[in-house]
Amino acid sequence: HISKIGNGAFSKCTNLTSITIPATVKYAGSDAFYDTYSLKSIIIEDSDEPLQLGNSYGGLVNTIQRGAFYFAPLTNIYLGRDIDYIDYDDDSFSPSTWDEGVFASKHYDDGNLETTLTIGNKVTSLLKWMFCGVRLREVTIPANVKNIADEVFYDCRILEYVTCESTDPAALGDNVFDSCDKFKSILVPSTAVSDYKEAENWSSYSSKIVGY
């Protein structure tokens, strides 16, 4: 069984349209998916163990760090387990605004693109900037997600609806849904509406929180 995807493994592949990272893979290194402009679908299979994932530098000294799939115009994302971001402490790389933005997208303003996101029941945390700029119209956050870090859905320009399945609000970071110009509502279990409206940082979006 494959357990590792090496640094730069699929870098600049021009005919790669989809990839499945099986549960056996524990590590995918830096630049593994750099410049994969043909990649449309990514499936990270369910696992109780997190995937250690590097980001992208472009293979050059002094290049800006980007999230692992920053260059891919993804139309489908299946996230089946937690991600452990690999933080490279190396002075040769410039500071990044996307260092944990795993799926942060270069294609945030592409009017022809729309992405479907499915979060599996093994996922417990969403990393900072994880889906920043991804062209999601709706998102369902399952009850197993307990932590949503800062700006996870920041600048998702066509995001309209978020459904939260848990009756217990997840810990929510700062500015998670900011700069989502079309954002309409956060749907939560009807018995939990008041809890969400009063919870830290959820309260910033209280006018959009409704029961289902």
Legacy VTK file of the C-alpha trace (Angstrom):
# vtk DataFile Version 3.0
C-alpha trace
ASCII
DATASET POLYDATA
POINTS 212 float
0.000 0.000 0.000
1.174 3.515 -0.786
1.955 5.452 2.390
3.708 8.563 1.058
3.428 11.051 -1.795
6.818 12.666 -2.269
7.730 16.311 -2.728
6.733 17.527 -6.185
5.212 14.165 -7.122
2.495 15.575 -9.396
3.938 19.040 -9.939
3.044 20.570 -13.314
1.083 17.511 -14.469
-0.933 18.923 -17.363
-3.363 16.017 -17.811
-4.176 15.219 -14.184
-7.914 15.821 -13.738
-8.664 13.874 -10.555
-6.811 12.227 -7.726
-7.767 10.074 -4.765
-5.492 10.043 -1.736
-6.189 6.693 -0.067
-6.414 6.157 3.672
-3.057 4.370 3.591
-1.240 7.598 2.651
0.065 9.361 5.764
2.163 12.088 4.122
2.051 14.262 0.991
5.057 16.541 0.675
5.718 20.087 -0.432
4.851 20.975 -4.034
3.152 17.604 -4.543
0.344 19.366 -6.437
2.092 22.552 -7.567
0.784 24.089 -10.812
-1.813 21.365 -11.373
-4.050 23.610 -13.448
-5.962 20.627 -14.878
-6.926 19.140 -11.497
-10.704 19.246 -11.007
-11.411 16.667 -8.308
-9.638 15.729 -5.082
-10.801 12.907 -2.820
-9.039 12.440 0.515
-10.370 9.142 1.792
-11.698 8.613 5.310
-9.211 7.744 8.017
-8.894 8.092 11.769
-5.337 9.310 11.228
-4.675 12.823 9.858
-2.927 13.409 6.567
0.351 15.286 6.927
0.302 17.734 4.039
2.897 20.196 2.793
2.145 23.385 0.902
3.495 24.805 -2.367
6.545 26.932 -3.010
6.963 26.438 -6.727
10.299 24.769 -6.131
12.153 28.086 -6.134
13.967 29.990 -3.422
12.178 33.144 -2.219
8.819 32.137 -3.677
5.650 32.743 -1.706
4.123 29.770 0.068
0.660 28.705 -1.090
-1.824 26.072 -0.010
-1.327 22.603 -1.451
-4.136 22.937 -4.030
-3.981 26.686 -4.582
-3.484 26.425 -8.345
-6.130 23.751 -9.042
-9.564 24.879 -10.339
-11.345 22.294 -8.211
-14.988 21.460 -8.865
-15.138 18.632 -6.310
-13.527 18.273 -2.882
-14.099 15.322 -0.575
-12.333 15.759 2.772
-12.460 12.506 4.706
-10.003 13.170 7.517
-8.161 15.856 9.396
-5.152 17.572 7.867
-1.915 18.192 9.733
-0.258 21.099 7.967
3.507 20.637 7.686
5.147 23.901 8.711
8.555 24.372 7.107
10.763 26.613 9.216
13.052 27.794 6.456
14.263 31.381 6.024
14.653 30.878 2.277
10.872 31.048 1.831
8.840 34.225 1.982
6.089 34.604 4.579
2.732 33.270 3.469
-0.835 34.397 3.820
-2.003 30.880 2.904
0.272 28.709 5.024
-2.648 26.611 6.259
-5.005 27.421 3.391
-5.002 23.875 2.102
-7.651 24.451 -0.585
-7.357 28.253 -0.783
-8.006 29.078 -4.408
-6.334 31.228 -7.008
-9.586 30.969 -8.985
-11.770 32.877 -6.509
-13.062 35.246 -9.198
-13.664 32.721 -12.002
-17.363 33.087 -12.798
-17.394 29.769 -14.690
-16.280 27.747 -11.681
-18.351 26.244 -8.870
-17.060 23.749 -6.316
-18.869 21.041 -4.366
-17.469 20.298 -0.906
-18.228 17.208 1.186
-16.800 16.951 4.704
-16.665 13.391 6.010
-17.503 12.103 9.471
-13.851 11.617 10.478
-13.064 15.332 10.258
-12.871 17.185 13.582
-11.086 20.439 12.661
-10.962 22.872 9.758
-7.655 24.695 9.497
-7.111 28.425 9.157
-7.961 29.741 5.652
-8.733 26.168 4.615
-11.307 27.013 1.912
-10.519 30.683 1.467
-11.692 31.887 -1.935
-13.139 28.528 -2.991
-16.254 28.968 -5.126
-18.684 27.119 -2.855
-22.386 27.885 -3.042
-23.359 25.817 -0.011
-21.566 23.927 2.735
-22.692 21.336 5.273
-20.613 21.142 8.442
-21.220 17.776 10.113
-21.582 17.371 13.865
-18.150 15.757 14.184
-16.430 19.077 13.341
-15.551 20.652 16.693
-13.169 23.427 15.665
-13.391 25.915 12.782
-10.313 28.114 12.677
-9.918 31.733 11.531
-11.171 32.736 8.073
-11.888 29.187 6.901
-14.458 30.409 4.350
-13.186 33.968 3.966
-13.776 35.482 0.504
-15.952 32.607 -0.709
-17.685 34.960 -3.087
-20.670 32.840 -4.100
-21.299 31.180 -0.720
-24.983 31.455 0.191
-25.875 28.737 2.707
-24.083 26.957 5.525
-25.777 24.080 7.344
-24.455 23.070 10.775
-25.618 19.635 11.919
-24.430 19.837 15.521
-26.664 21.057 18.346
-23.483 22.160 20.129
-21.785 25.053 18.283
-18.255 24.285 17.170
-15.490 26.581 18.371
-15.445 29.317 15.726
-12.445 31.466 14.859
-12.393 35.062 13.635
-13.877 36.292 10.344
-14.846 32.802 9.200
-17.596 33.969 6.833
-16.412 37.512 6.130
-16.189 38.865 2.566
-18.786 36.321 1.426
-20.824 38.835 -0.547
-23.816 36.574 -1.277
-24.008 34.966 2.146
-27.659 34.474 3.185
-28.022 32.117 6.122
-26.564 29.665 8.606
-28.983 26.787 9.140
-28.760 25.092 12.536
-30.960 22.606 14.434
-34.065 24.463 15.607
-33.381 23.580 19.248
-29.930 25.176 19.071
-30.674 28.551 17.464
-30.244 30.546 20.675
-27.044 28.666 21.556
-25.504 29.541 18.201
-26.596 33.159 18.363
-24.949 33.556 21.756
-21.780 31.520 21.104
-18.434 33.268 20.683
-17.924 34.561 17.141
-21.138 32.894 15.967
-22.868 35.893 17.504
-21.292 38.064 14.783
-23.598 36.304 12.316
-26.679 36.126 14.572
-28.927 37.796 11.999
-28.202 34.977 9.559
-28.707 32.070 11.989
-32.042 30.282 11.482
-33.419 26.916 12.536
-34.304 23.923 10.427
LINES 1 213
212 0 1 2 3 4 5 6 7 8 9 10 11 12 13 14 15 16 17 18 19 20 21 22 23 24 25 26 27 28 29 30 31 32 33 34 35 36 37 38 39 40 41 42 43 44 45 46 47 48 49 50 51 52 53 54 55 56 57 58 59 60 61 62 63 64 65 66 67 68 69 70 71 72 73 74 75 76 77 78 79 80 81 82 83 84 85 86 87 88 89 90 91 92 93 94 95 96 97 98 99 100 101 102 103 104 105 106 107 108 109 110 111 112 113 114 115 116 117 118 119 120 121 122 123 124 125 126 127 128 129 130 131 132 133 134 135 136 137 138 139 140 141 142 143 144 145 146 147 148 149 150 151 152 153 154 155 156 157 158 159 160 161 162 163 164 165 166 167 168 169 170 171 172 173 174 175 176 177 178 179 180 181 182 183 184 185 186 187 188 189 190 191 192 193 194 195 196 197 198 199 200 201 202 203 204 205 206 207 208 209 210 211
